[in-house]
Amino acid sequence: MDPKKKNIIEQAIKLFARKGFSSTSVQEIAKECNISKGAFYLHFKSKDELLYELFEHYWRRMQRRVNEVSSEPLEPSEKLVQQLKITIEEVANHREFIIMQIREQVIPFNENIEQFIKKMRYHSYLFYKNHLVSIYGKEAETYAWEGSLITQSLVSNYIDLIIVDNVEFNFLEVADSIVTKVDYMMKGIMENKDAPVITEEIIEQMAPDDFSLSQLDELIRELKEVTVSEAEQDIIDTAEVLTLELERTSPRVAVVKGMASNLEKHEGYLDLASKLRAYFI
């Protein structure tokens, strides 16, 4: 990201947390960044667009940290512990800003922000679902979407205690406790063969417009779009290698993760890299 744009985002979040979104003017943001109001509009068309890019910036930052854990030689359950710790930590670090949003209820739900929030929520469900299958094997697939939503609920409740009640936790202990409780839940569900309420058909109703539940087909489609785009040559080359690899009967996970690392070096392709890592945990 352009350093000037990044600085505007970082200064804006401080002002929004301190004064509130509604009470912060573009002039104040520009002054805090030591730029003119006109210079602000060279980077953002409006304060609403700034808010959208602020969400996207910090989401990508969290995803980048989470993705780094994916490359570590850890057992699937330990990867989940570490990634949950990062997620909770990132949310806690922006507690004041989140409280401001809750108090003011000012998020302008234009189509872009609405789709972005929907995408984040669905990405979380997909992330937990794939983790559960990775930990408990193919026999867990029937219950994985339901397990995913229950896992998300556990995480959300701990985050509420941090945000709303300002409870101080050891984030690693919280993450480890969540994974332990999920373990009890999944083993119980699988042992009793409980019929899941949350099925793939239910999840499909929640999926963003540009998302397909046929995850592998969706990834291949997105990669093929990149290969015919005007992206940099190294991105196109990476997309071509990935497309060929995913079309194999048994894609080599090490190759996919290596190529995903290439994509992560480019801000605009972090979402695609995150989808690849979510699928090949």
C-alpha positions as protocol buffer text, in pm:
chain_id: "A"
residue {
  index: 1
  type: MET
  ca { x: 0 y: 0 z: 0 }
}
residue {
  index: 2
  type: ASP
  ca { x: 113 y: 353 z: -76 }
}
residue {
  index: 3
  type: PRO
  ca { x: 284 y: 493 z: 242 }
}
residue {
  index: 4
  type: LYS
  ca { x: 79 y: 816 z: 234 }
}
residue {
  index: 5
  type: LYS
  ca { x: -247 y: 622 z: 205 }
}
residue {
  index: 6
  type: LYS
  ca { x: -142 y: 391 z: 487 }
}
residue {
  index: 7
  type: ASN
  ca { x: -58 y: 690 z: 707 }
}
residue {
  index: 8
  type: ILE
  ca { x: -402 y: 843 z: 646 }
}
residue {
  index: 9
  type: ILE
  ca { x: -568 y: 515 z: 748 }
}
residue {
  index: 10
  type: GLU
  ca { x: -355 y: 482 z: 1063 }
}
residue {
  index: 11
  type: GLN
  ca { x: -415 y: 842 z: 1173 }
}
residue {
  index: 12
  type: ALA
  ca { x: -787 y: 818 z: 1092 }
}
residue {
  index: 13
  type: ILE
  ca { x: -842 y: 515 z: 1314 }
}
residue {
  index: 14
  type: LYS
  ca { x: -687 y: 704 z: 1606 }
}
residue {
  index: 15
  type: LEU
  ca { x: -918 y: 1000 z: 1547 }
}
residue {
  index: 16
  type: PHE
  ca { x: -1225 y: 780 z: 1499 }
}
residue {
  index: 17
  type: ALA
  ca { x: -1146 y: 597 z: 1824 }
}
residue {
  index: 18
  type: ARG
  ca { x: -1097 y: 924 z: 2014 }
}
residue {
  index: 19
  type: LYS
  ca { x: -1371 y: 1145 z: 1866 }
}
residue {
  index: 20
  type: GLY
  ca { x: -1605 y: 910 z: 1683 }
}
residue {
  index: 21
  type: PHE
  ca { x: -1661 y: 865 z: 1312 }
}
residue {
  index: 22
  type: SER
  ca { x: -1942 y: 1121 z: 1280 }
}
residue {
  index: 23
  type: SER
  ca { x: -1756 y: 1390 z: 1474 }
}
residue {
  index: 24
  type: THR
  ca { x: -1431 y: 1357 z: 1283 }
}
residue {
  index: 25
  type: SER
  ca { x: -1401 y: 1575 z: 974 }
}
residue {
  index: 26
  type: VAL
  ca { x: -1188 y: 1522 z: 666 }
}
residue {
  index: 27
  type: GLN
  ca { x: -1010 y: 1848 z: 756 }
}
residue {
  index: 28
  type: GLU
  ca { x: -910 y: 1705 z: 1096 }
}
residue {
  index: 29
  type: ILE
  ca { x: -780 y: 1385 z: 937 }
}
residue {
  index: 30
  type: ALA
  ca { x: -577 y: 1588 z: 686 }
}
residue {
  index: 31
  type: LYS
  ca { x: -434 y: 1807 z: 964 }
}
residue {
  index: 32
  type: GLU
  ca { x: -334 y: 1499 z: 1168 }
}
residue {
  index: 33
  type: CYS
  ca { x: -151 y: 1366 z: 860 }
}
residue {
  index: 34
  type: ASN
  ca { x: 13 y: 1702 z: 780 }
}
residue {
  index: 35
  type: ILE
  ca { x: -146 y: 1712 z: 437 }
}
residue {
  index: 36
  type: SER
  ca { x: -400 y: 1937 z: 267 }
}
residue {
  index: 37
  type: LYS
  ca { x: -767 y: 1849 z: 240 }
}
residue {
  index: 38
  type: GLY
  ca { x: -715 y: 1826 z: -136 }
}
residue {
  index: 39
  type: ALA
  ca { x: -437 y: 1573 z: -85 }
}
residue {
  index: 40
  type: PHE
  ca { x: -677 y: 1359 z: 121 }
}
residue {
  index: 41
  type: TYR
  ca { x: -917 y: 1345 z: -173 }
}
residue {
  index: 42
  type: LEU
  ca { x: -638 y: 1228 z: -403 }
}
residue {
  index: 43
  type: HIS
  ca { x: -639 y: 904 z: -201 }
}
residue {
  index: 44
  type: PHE
  ca { x: -1003 y: 871 z: -90 }
}
residue {
  index: 45
  type: LYS
  ca { x: -1320 y: 996 z: -254 }
}
residue {
  index: 46
  type: SER
  ca { x: -1498 y: 1033 z: 79 }
}
residue {
  index: 47
  type: LYS
  ca { x: -1482 y: 956 z: 450 }
}
residue {
  index: 48
  type: ASP
  ca { x: -1704 y: 653 z: 385 }
}
residue {
  index: 49
  type: GLU
  ca { x: -1453 y: 517 z: 134 }
}
residue {
  index: 50
  type: LEU
  ca { x: -1178 y: 571 z: 392 }
}
residue {
  index: 51
  type: LEU
  ca { x: -1376 y: 369 z: 646 }
}
residue {
  index: 52
  type: TYR
  ca { x: -1417 y: 84 z: 396 }
}
residue {
  index: 53
  type: GLU
  ca { x: -1045 y: 78 z: 318 }
}
residue {
  index: 54
  type: LEU
  ca { x: -966 y: 99 z: 688 }
}
residue {
  index: 55
  type: PHE
  ca { x: -1166 y: -220 z: 749 }
}
residue {
  index: 56
  type: GLU
  ca { x: -999 y: -387 z: 453 }
}
residue {
  index: 57
  type: HIS
  ca { x: -650 y: -279 z: 560 }
}
residue {
  index: 58
  type: TYR
  ca { x: -677 y: -426 z: 909 }
}
residue {
  index: 59
  type: TRP
  ca { x: -855 y: -739 z: 787 }
}
residue {
  index: 60
  type: ARG
  ca { x: -569 y: -801 z: 546 }
}
residue {
  index: 61
  type: ARG
  ca { x: -314 y: -734 z: 817 }
}
residue {
  index: 62
  type: MET
  ca { x: -478 y: -996 z: 1039 }
}
residue {
  index: 63
  type: GLN
  ca { x: -501 y: -1241 z: 748 }
}
residue {
  index: 64
  type: ARG
  ca { x: -133 y: -1195 z: 674 }
}
residue {
  index: 65
  type: ARG
  ca { x: -43 y: -1284 z: 1034 }
}
residue {
  index: 66
  type: VAL
  ca { x: -282 y: -1581 z: 1034 }
}
residue {
  index: 67
  type: ASN
  ca { x: -140 y: -1704 z: 703 }
}
residue {
  index: 68
  type: GLU
  ca { x: 214 y: -1698 z: 843 }
}
residue {
  index: 69
  type: VAL
  ca { x: 108 y: -1963 z: 1096 }
}
residue {
  index: 70
  type: SER
  ca { x: -20 y: -2182 z: 811 }
}
residue {
  index: 71
  type: SER
  ca { x: 338 y: -2223 z: 691 }
}
residue {
  index: 72
  type: GLU
  ca { x: 470 y: -2338 z: 1030 }
}
residue {
  index: 73
  type: PRO
  ca { x: 532 y: -2711 z: 1093 }
}
residue {
  index: 74
  type: LEU
  ca { x: 258 y: -2748 z: 1355 }
}
residue {
  index: 75
  type: GLU
  ca { x: -20 y: -2999 z: 1410 }
}
residue {
  index: 76
  type: PRO
  ca { x: -358 y: -2877 z: 1276 }
}
residue {
  index: 77
  type: SER
  ca { x: -501 y: -2821 z: 1626 }
}
residue {
  index: 78
  type: GLU
  ca { x: -195 y: -2621 z: 1733 }
}
residue {
  index: 79
  type: LYS
  ca { x: -219 y: -2409 z: 1418 }
}
residue {
  index: 80
  type: LEU
  ca { x: -578 y: -2330 z: 1511 }
}
residue {
  index: 81
  type: VAL
  ca { x: -472 y: -2230 z: 1864 }
}
residue {
  index: 82
  type: GLN
  ca { x: -207 y: -1992 z: 1730 }
}
residue {
  index: 83
  type: GLN
  ca { x: -438 y: -1844 z: 1466 }
}
residue {
  index: 84
  type: LEU
  ca { x: -716 y: -1788 z: 1720 }
}
residue {
  index: 85
  type: LYS
  ca { x: -467 y: -1611 z: 1946 }
}
residue {
  index: 86
  type: ILE
  ca { x: -376 y: -1375 z: 1663 }
}
residue {
  index: 87
  type: THR
  ca { x: -742 y: -1308 z: 1579 }
}
residue {
  index: 88
  type: ILE
  ca { x: -833 y: -1223 z: 1940 }
}
residue {
  index: 89
  type: GLU
  ca { x: -517 y: -1015 z: 1983 }
}
residue {
  index: 90
  type: GLU
  ca { x: -587 y: -806 z: 1670 }
}
residue {
  index: 91
  type: VAL
  ca { x: -945 y: -736 z: 1782 }
}
residue {
  index: 92
  type: ALA
  ca { x: -830 y: -640 z: 2134 }
}
residue {
  index: 93
  type: ASN
  ca { x: -570 y: -403 z: 1989 }
}
residue {
  index: 94
  type: HIS
  ca { x: -849 y: -203 z: 1823 }
}
residue {
  index: 95
  type: ARG
  ca { x: -1097 y: -215 z: 2111 }
}
residue {
  index: 96
  type: GLU
  ca { x: -1154 y: 162 z: 2129 }
}
residue {
  index: 97
  type: PHE
  ca { x: -1233 y: 188 z: 1760 }
}
residue {
  index: 98
  type: ILE
  ca { x: -1477 y: -104 z: 1778 }
}
residue {
  index: 99
  type: ILE
  ca { x: -1650 y: 50 z: 2082 }
}
residue {
  index: 100
  type: MET
  ca { x: -1692 y: 373 z: 1886 }
}
residue {
  index: 101
  type: GLN
  ca { x: -1865 y: 183 z: 1607 }
}
residue {
  index: 102
  type: ILE
  ca { x: -2098 y: 11 z: 1855 }
}
residue {
  index: 103
  type: ARG
  ca { x: -2185 y: 336 z: 2033 }
}
residue {
  index: 104
  type: GLU
  ca { x: -2247 y: 544 z: 1724 }
}
residue {
  index: 105
  type: GLN
  ca { x: -2387 y: 269 z: 1502 }
}
residue {
  index: 106
  type: VAL
  ca { x: -2247 y: 475 z: 1217 }
}
residue {
  index: 107
  type: ILE
  ca { x: -2116 y: 215 z: 978 }
}
residue {
  index: 108
  type: PRO
  ca { x: -2255 y: 334 z: 643 }
}
residue {
  index: 109
  type: PHE
  ca { x: -2396 y: 13 z: 503 }
}
residue {
  index: 110
  type: ASN
  ca { x: -2340 y: 88 z: 141 }
}
residue {
  index: 111
  type: GLU
  ca { x: -2313 y: -210 z: -89 }
}
residue {
  index: 112
  type: ASN
  ca { x: -1933 y: -229 z: -71 }
}
residue {
  index: 113
  type: ILE
  ca { x: -1913 y: -240 z: 309 }
}
residue {
  index: 114
  type: GLU
  ca { x: -2211 y: -474 z: 336 }
}
residue {
  index: 115
  type: GLN
  ca { x: -2049 y: -721 z: 93 }
}
residue {
  index: 116
  type: PHE
  ca { x: -1714 y: -687 z: 268 }
}
residue {
  index: 117
  type: ILE
  ca { x: -1859 y: -768 z: 612 }
}
residue {
  index: 118
  type: LYS
  ca { x: -2052 y: -1059 z: 461 }
}
residue {
  index: 119
  type: LYS
  ca { x: -1730 y: -1186 z: 302 }
}
residue {
  index: 120
  type: MET
  ca { x: -1539 y: -1160 z: 631 }
}
residue {
  index: 121
  type: ARG
  ca { x: -1809 y: -1353 z: 815 }
}
residue {
  index: 122
  type: TYR
  ca { x: -1824 y: -1625 z: 551 }
}
residue {
  index: 123
  type: HIS
  ca { x: -1446 y: -1647 z: 538 }
}
residue {
  index: 124
  type: SER
  ca { x: -1447 y: -1715 z: 914 }
}
residue {
  index: 125
  type: TYR
  ca { x: -1702 y: -1995 z: 875 }
}
residue {
  index: 126
  type: LEU
  ca { x: -1496 y: -2146 z: 593 }
}
residue {
  index: 127
  type: PHE
  ca { x: -1175 y: -2111 z: 793 }
}
residue {
  index: 128
  type: TYR
  ca { x: -1314 y: -2299 z: 1095 }
}
residue {
  index: 129
  type: LYS
  ca { x: -1490 y: -2559 z: 879 }
}
residue {
  index: 130
  type: ASN
  ca { x: -1171 y: -2649 z: 694 }
}
residue {
  index: 131
  type: HIS
  ca { x: -977 y: -2659 z: 1020 }
}
residue {
  index: 132
  type: LEU
  ca { x: -1225 y: -2903 z: 1172 }
}
residue {
  index: 133
  type: VAL
  ca { x: -1199 y: -3135 z: 872 }
}
residue {
  index: 134
  type: SER
  ca { x: -819 y: -3109 z: 889 }
}
residue {
  index: 135
  type: ILE
  ca { x: -819 y: -3202 z: 1260 }
}
residue {
  index: 136
  type: TYR
  ca { x: -1091 y: -3469 z: 1265 }
}
residue {
  index: 137
  type: GLY
  ca { x: -1069 y: -3615 z: 915 }
}
residue {
  index: 138
  type: LYS
  ca { x: -1315 y: -3674 z: 631 }
}
residue {
  index: 139
  type: GLU
  ca { x: -1572 y: -3829 z: 867 }
}
residue {
  index: 140
  type: ALA
  ca { x: -1614 y: -3483 z: 1024 }
}
residue {
  index: 141
  type: GLU
  ca { x: -1733 y: -3321 z: 699 }
}
residue {
  index: 142
  type: THR
  ca { x: -2101 y: -3390 z: 773 }
}
residue {
  index: 143
  type: TYR
  ca { x: -2074 y: -3192 z: 1097 }
}
residue {
  index: 144
  type: ALA
  ca { x: -1806 y: -2939 z: 1003 }
}
residue {
  index: 145
  type: TRP
  ca { x: -2030 y: -2645 z: 905 }
}
residue {
  index: 146
  type: GLU
  ca { x: -2229 y: -2677 z: 1228 }
}
residue {
  index: 147
  type: GLY
  ca { x: -1906 y: -2711 z: 1424 }
}
residue {
  index: 148
  type: SER
  ca { x: -1775 y: -2403 z: 1247 }
}
residue {
  index: 149
  type: LEU
  ca { x: -2067 y: -2186 z: 1358 }
}
residue {
  index: 150
  type: ILE
  ca { x: -2041 y: -2312 z: 1716 }
}
residue {
  index: 151
  type: THR
  ca { x: -1667 y: -2238 z: 1714 }
}
residue {
  index: 152
  type: GLN
  ca { x: -1737 y: -1888 z: 1582 }
}
residue {
  index: 153
  type: SER
  ca { x: -1991 y: -1836 z: 1863 }
}
residue {
  index: 154
  type: LEU
  ca { x: -1733 y: -1935 z: 2126 }
}
residue {
  index: 155
  type: VAL
  ca { x: -1479 y: -1694 z: 1981 }
}
residue {
  index: 156
  type: SER
  ca { x: -1736 y: -1413 z: 1959 }
}
residue {
  index: 157
  type: ASN
  ca { x: -1839 y: -1452 z: 2322 }
}
residue {
  index: 158
  type: TYR
  ca { x: -1481 y: -1420 z: 2446 }
}
residue {
  index: 159
  type: ILE
  ca { x: -1429 y: -1119 z: 2219 }
}
residue {
  index: 160
  type: ASP
  ca { x: -1746 y: -958 z: 2361 }
}
residue {
  index: 161
  type: LEU
  ca { x: -1597 y: -986 z: 2711 }
}
residue {
  index: 162
  type: ILE
  ca { x: -1282 y: -811 z: 2588 }
}
residue {
  index: 163
  type: ILE
  ca { x: -1461 y: -538 z: 2392 }
}
residue {
  index: 164
  type: VAL
  ca { x: -1768 y: -466 z: 2604 }
}
residue {
  index: 165
  type: ASP
  ca { x: -1646 y: -548 z: 2956 }
}
residue {
  index: 166
  type: ASN
  ca { x: -1274 y: -478 z: 2908 }
}
residue {
  index: 167
  type: VAL
  ca { x: -1186 y: -814 z: 3063 }
}
residue {
  index: 168
  type: GLU
  ca { x: -813 y: -887 z: 3043 }
}
residue {
  index: 169
  type: PHE
  ca { x: -719 y: -1235 z: 2927 }
}
residue {
  index: 170
  type: ASN
  ca { x: -409 y: -1423 z: 2833 }
}
residue {
  index: 171
  type: PHE
  ca { x: -492 y: -1460 z: 2463 }
}
residue {
  index: 172
  type: LEU
  ca { x: -302 y: -1786 z: 2422 }
}
residue {
  index: 173
  type: GLU
  ca { x: -489 y: -1940 z: 2717 }
}
residue {
  index: 174
  type: VAL
  ca { x: -822 y: -1828 z: 2570 }
}
residue {
  index: 175
  type: ALA
  ca { x: -735 y: -1974 z: 2229 }
}
residue {
  index: 176
  type: ASP
  ca { x: -622 y: -2302 z: 2385 }
}
residue {
  index: 177
  type: SER
  ca { x: -942 y: -2321 z: 2593 }
}
residue {
  index: 178
  type: ILE
  ca { x: -1159 y: -2265 z: 2285 }
}
residue {
  index: 179
  type: VAL
  ca { x: -985 y: -2541 z: 2090 }
}
residue {
  index: 180
  type: THR
  ca { x: -1020 y: -2779 z: 2387 }
}
residue {
  index: 181
  type: LYS
  ca { x: -1394 y: -2710 z: 2411 }
}
residue {
  index: 182
  type: VAL
  ca { x: -1433 y: -2752 z: 2036 }
}
residue {
  index: 183
  type: ASP
  ca { x: -1259 y: -3088 z: 2070 }
}
residue {
  index: 184
  type: TYR
  ca { x: -1516 y: -3201 z: 2329 }
}
residue {
  index: 185
  type: MET
  ca { x: -1796 y: -3079 z: 2105 }
}
residue {
  index: 186
  type: MET
  ca { x: -1677 y: -3241 z: 1783 }
}
residue {
  index: 187
  type: LYS
  ca { x: -1598 y: -3576 z: 1943 }
}
residue {
  index: 188
  type: GLY
  ca { x: -1940 y: -3580 z: 2109 }
}
residue {
  index: 189
  type: ILE
  ca { x: -2126 y: -3488 z: 1790 }
}
residue {
  index: 190
  type: MET
  ca { x: -1938 y: -3745 z: 1584 }
}
residue {
  index: 191
  type: GLU
  ca { x: -1974 y: -4020 z: 1844 }
}
residue {
  index: 192
  type: ASN
  ca { x: -2349 y: -3964 z: 1874 }
}
residue {
  index: 193
  type: LYS
  ca { x: -2391 y: -3900 z: 1501 }
}
residue {
  index: 194
  type: ASP
  ca { x: -2612 y: -3598 z: 1571 }
}
residue {
  index: 195
  type: ALA
  ca { x: -2797 y: -3476 z: 1261 }
}
residue {
  index: 196
  type: PRO
  ca { x: -2659 y: -3128 z: 1189 }
}
residue {
  index: 197
  type: VAL
  ca { x: -2898 y: -2834 z: 1164 }
}
residue {
  index: 198
  type: ILE
  ca { x: -2641 y: -2621 z: 980 }
}
residue {
  index: 199
  type: THR
  ca { x: -2582 y: -2794 z: 648 }
}
residue {
  index: 200
  type: GLU
  ca { x: -2409 y: -2688 z: 327 }
}
residue {
  index: 201
  type: GLU
  ca { x: -2751 y: -2585 z: 189 }
}
residue {
  index: 202
  type: ILE
  ca { x: -2796 y: -2345 z: 482 }
}
residue {
  index: 203
  type: ILE
  ca { x: -2445 y: -2205 z: 445 }
}
residue {
  index: 204
  type: GLU
  ca { x: -2503 y: -2152 z: 73 }
}
residue {
  index: 205
  type: GLN
  ca { x: -2773 y: -1898 z: 159 }
}
residue {
  index: 206
  type: MET
  ca { x: -2514 y: -1699 z: 356 }
}
residue {
  index: 207
  type: ALA
  ca { x: -2233 y: -1708 z: 101 }
}
residue {
  index: 208
  type: PRO
  ca { x: -2135 y: -1377 z: -65 }
}
residue {
  index: 209
  type: ASP
  ca { x: -2243 y: -1327 z: -425 }
}
residue {
  index: 210
  type: ASP
  ca { x: -1890 y: -1385 z: -557 }
}
residue {
  index: 211
  type: PHE
  ca { x: -1829 y: -1701 z: -355 }
}
residue {
  index: 212
  type: SER
  ca { x: -1896 y: -2059 z: -455 }
}
residue {
  index: 213
  type: LEU
  ca { x: -1932 y: -2345 z: -208 }
}
residue {
  index: 214
  type: SER
  ca { x: -1749 y: -2559 z: -461 }
}
residue {
  index: 215
  type: GLN
  ca { x: -1430 y: -2413 z: -318 }
}
residue {
  index: 216
  type: LEU
  ca { x: -1182 y: -2579 z: -549 }
}
residue {
  index: 217
  type: ASP
  ca { x: -1378 y: -2485 z: -861 }
}
residue {
  index: 218
  type: GLU
  ca { x: -1406 y: -2130 z: -729 }
}
residue {
  index: 219
  type: LEU
  ca { x: -1031 y: -2105 z: -671 }
}
residue {
  index: 220
  type: ILE
  ca { x: -954 y: -2238 z: -1019 }
}
residue {
  index: 221
  type: ARG
  ca { x: -1200 y: -1988 z: -1172 }
}
residue {
  index: 222
  type: GLU
  ca { x: -1039 y: -1695 z: -987 }
}
residue {
  index: 223
  type: LEU
  ca { x: -689 y: -1806 z: -1084 }
}
residue {
  index: 224
  type: LYS
  ca { x: -785 y: -1836 z: -1451 }
}
residue {
  index: 225
  type: GLU
  ca { x: -920 y: -1481 z: -1438 }
}
residue {
  index: 226
  type: VAL
  ca { x: -581 y: -1365 z: -1308 }
}
residue {
  index: 227
  type: THR
  ca { x: -396 y: -1544 z: -1592 }
}
residue {
  index: 228
  type: VAL
  ca { x: -580 y: -1335 z: -1854 }
}
residue {
  index: 229
  type: SER
  ca { x: -566 y: -1009 z: -1657 }
}
residue {
  index: 230
  type: GLU
  ca { x: -318 y: -722 z: -1685 }
}
residue {
  index: 231
  type: ALA
  ca { x: -144 y: -822 z: -1363 }
}
residue {
  index: 232
  type: GLU
  ca { x: 234 y: -824 z: -1325 }
}
residue {
  index: 233
  type: GLN
  ca { x: 402 y: -1116 z: -1503 }
}
residue {
  index: 234
  type: ASP
  ca { x: 515 y: -1289 z: -1183 }
}
residue {
  index: 235
  type: ILE
  ca { x: 153 y: -1288 z: -1059 }
}
residue {
  index: 236
  type: ILE
  ca { x: 30 y: -1434 z: -1388 }
}
residue {
  index: 237
  type: ASP
  ca { x: 304 y: -1701 z: -1375 }
}
residue {
  index: 238
  type: THR
  ca { x: 207 y: -1789 z: -1017 }
}
residue {
  index: 239
  type: ALA
  ca { x: -161 y: -1812 z: -1113 }
}
residue {
  index: 240
  type: GLU
  ca { x: -80 y: -2041 z: -1407 }
}
residue {
  index: 241
  type: VAL
  ca { x: 125 y: -2275 z: -1187 }
}
residue {
  index: 242
  type: LEU
  ca { x: -152 y: -2283 z: -928 }
}
residue {
  index: 243
  type: THR
  ca { x: -421 y: -2351 z: -1188 }
}
residue {
  index: 244
  type: LEU
  ca { x: -228 y: -2649 z: -1324 }
}
residue {
  index: 245
  type: GLU
  ca { x: -162 y: -2776 z: -972 }
}
residue {
  index: 246
  type: LEU
  ca { x: -526 y: -2749 z: -858 }
}
residue {
  index: 247
  type: GLU
  ca { x: -644 y: -2932 z: -1169 }
}
residue {
  index: 248
  type: ARG
  ca { x: -430 y: -3234 z: -1075 }
}
residue {
  index: 249
  type: THR
  ca { x: -612 y: -3531 z: -923 }
}
residue {
  index: 250
  type: SER
  ca { x: -410 y: -3481 z: -603 }
}
residue {
  index: 251
  type: PRO
  ca { x: -273 y: -3126 z: -573 }
}
residue {
  index: 252
  type: ARG
  ca { x: 60 y: -3106 z: -392 }
}
residue {
  index: 253
  type: VAL
  ca { x: -5 y: -2902 z: -78 }
}
residue {
  index: 254
  type: ALA
  ca { x: 357 y: -2786 z: -48 }
}
residue {
  index: 255
  type: VAL
  ca { x: 345 y: -2642 z: -401 }
}
residue {
  index: 256
  type: VAL
  ca { x: 12 y: -2467 z: -335 }
}
residue {
  index: 257
  type: LYS
  ca { x: 138 y: -2312 z: -11 }
}
residue {
  index: 258
  type: GLY
  ca { x: 459 y: -2200 z: -178 }
}
residue {
  index: 259
  type: MET
  ca { x: 267 y: -2027 z: -456 }
}
residue {
  index: 260
  type: ALA
  ca { x: 27 y: -1875 z: -201 }
}
residue {
  index: 261
  type: SER
  ca { x: 330 y: -1718 z: -34 }
}
residue {
  index: 262
  type: ASN
  ca { x: 415 y: -1554 z: -368 }
}
residue {
  index: 263
  type: LEU
  ca { x: 66 y: -1405 z: -391 }
}
residue {
  index: 264
  type: GLU
  ca { x: 83 y: -1273 z: -33 }
}
residue {
  index: 265
  type: LYS
  ca { x: 366 y: -1042 z: -131 }
}
residue {
  index: 266
  type: HIS
  ca { x: 113 y: -843 z: -335 }
}
residue {
  index: 267
  type: GLU
  ca { x: -158 y: -658 z: -141 }
}
residue {
  index: 268
  type: GLY
  ca { x: -425 y: -703 z: -405 }
}
residue {
  index: 269
  type: TYR
  ca { x: -398 y: -1083 z: -402 }
}
residue {
  index: 270
  type: LEU
  ca { x: -401 y: -1144 z: -27 }
}
residue {
  index: 271
  type: ASP
  ca { x: -768 y: -1251 z: -30 }
}
residue {
  index: 272
  type: LEU
  ca { x: -698 y: -1512 z: -297 }
}
residue {
  index: 273
  type: ALA
  ca { x: -394 y: -1637 z: -104 }
}
residue {
  index: 274
  type: SER
  ca { x: -608 y: -1659 z: 212 }
}
residue {
  index: 275
  type: LYS
  ca { x: -868 y: -1871 z: 30 }
}
residue {
  index: 276
  type: LEU
  ca { x: -594 y: -2106 z: -89 }
}
residue {
  index: 277
  type: ARG
  ca { x: -456 y: -2141 z: 262 }
}
residue {
  index: 278
  type: ALA
  ca { x: -805 y: -2189 z: 408 }
}
residue {
  index: 279
  type: TYR
  ca { x: -868 y: -2475 z: 166 }
}
residue {
  index: 280
  type: PHE
  ca { x: -525 y: -2639 z: 203 }
}
residue {
  index: 281
  type: ILE
  ca { x: -477 y: -2606 z: 581 }
}
